Structure formats: C-alpha cells, structure tokens
Amino acid sequence: MAKGSKTDKEAKAAAKAARKQASKERRTQLWQAFQIQRKEDKALLPWMIGALVARSSCSS
C-alpha cells in the first residue's frame, strides 16, 4: 500500500509539473504575440487600456 501511494504522489507531482510547464509556455507565447503585435500596431496599447477603463467604469 505505501509503495502505491508513493507512486501516486510522484505521478501527481509529475502531472502538476507538466501542467505548470505547459502554462508557462502558453504565457510566453501570448507575450511574444503581444509584443509582435504591439510593435506593428502602435494604437494597440491605447485601445487595450481604453477597453479596460471602459469595462471597469461600466461594471460599477
């Protein structure tokens, strides 16, 4: 029994590490895409900030 729970813990830890790595890769890819788009479209950042401000003022 003890050996089975140890492998379960190891498997869960490995799965958690894999999810964490995949999440990190997704964030990195999104950040790279944002940076490329920001460099090509100079109006992107003002539009995004405006959308966030407008959304937060509508929520209240």
C-alpha positions in Angstrom: 0.0 0.0 0.0 2.7 2.5 1.0 4.5 1.9 -2.3 1.4 2.5 -4.3 0.7 5.8 -2.7 4.3 7.0 -3.3 4.0 6.3 -7.0 0.6 8.1 -7.0 2.2 11.1 -5.3 5.1 11.0 -7.8 2.6 10.8 -10.7 0.6 13.7 -9.4 3.7 15.7 -8.9 4.8 14.9 -12.5 1.4 15.9 -13.8 1.5 19.1 -11.9 4.9 19.9 -13.2 3.7 19.2 -16.8 0.7 21.5 -16.4 2.9 24.2 -14.9 5.4 23.9 -17.8 2.5 24.0 -20.4 1.0 27.0 -18.7 4.4 28.8 -18.7 4.8 28.0 -22.4 1.3 29.4 -23.2 2.1 32.6 -21.3 5.4 33.0 -23.1 3.8 32.5 -26.5 1.0 35.0 -25.7 3.5 37.6 -24.5 5.6 37.1 -27.7 2.5 37.5 -29.8 1.5 40.7 -27.9 5.0 42.1 -28.3 5.0 41.5 -32.1 1.5 43.0 -32.5 2.4 46.0 -30.3 5.4 46.8 -32.4 3.4 46.6 -35.6 0.3 48.4 -34.4 1.1 51.5 -32.4 -2.5 52.1 -31.4 -2.9 48.6 -29.8 -1.8 49.7 -26.3 -4.1 52.8 -26.1 -7.0 50.7 -27.4 -6.4 48.0 -24.8 -6.1 50.4 -21.9 -9.2 52.2 -23.1 -11.1 48.9 -23.2 -10.1 48.1 -19.7 -11.0 51.5 -18.4 -14.4 51.5 -20.2 -15.1 48.0 -18.9 -14.3 48.9 -15.3 -16.4 52.0 -15.4 -19.4 50.0 -16.8 -19.1 47.4 -14.1 -19.6 49.9 -11.3 
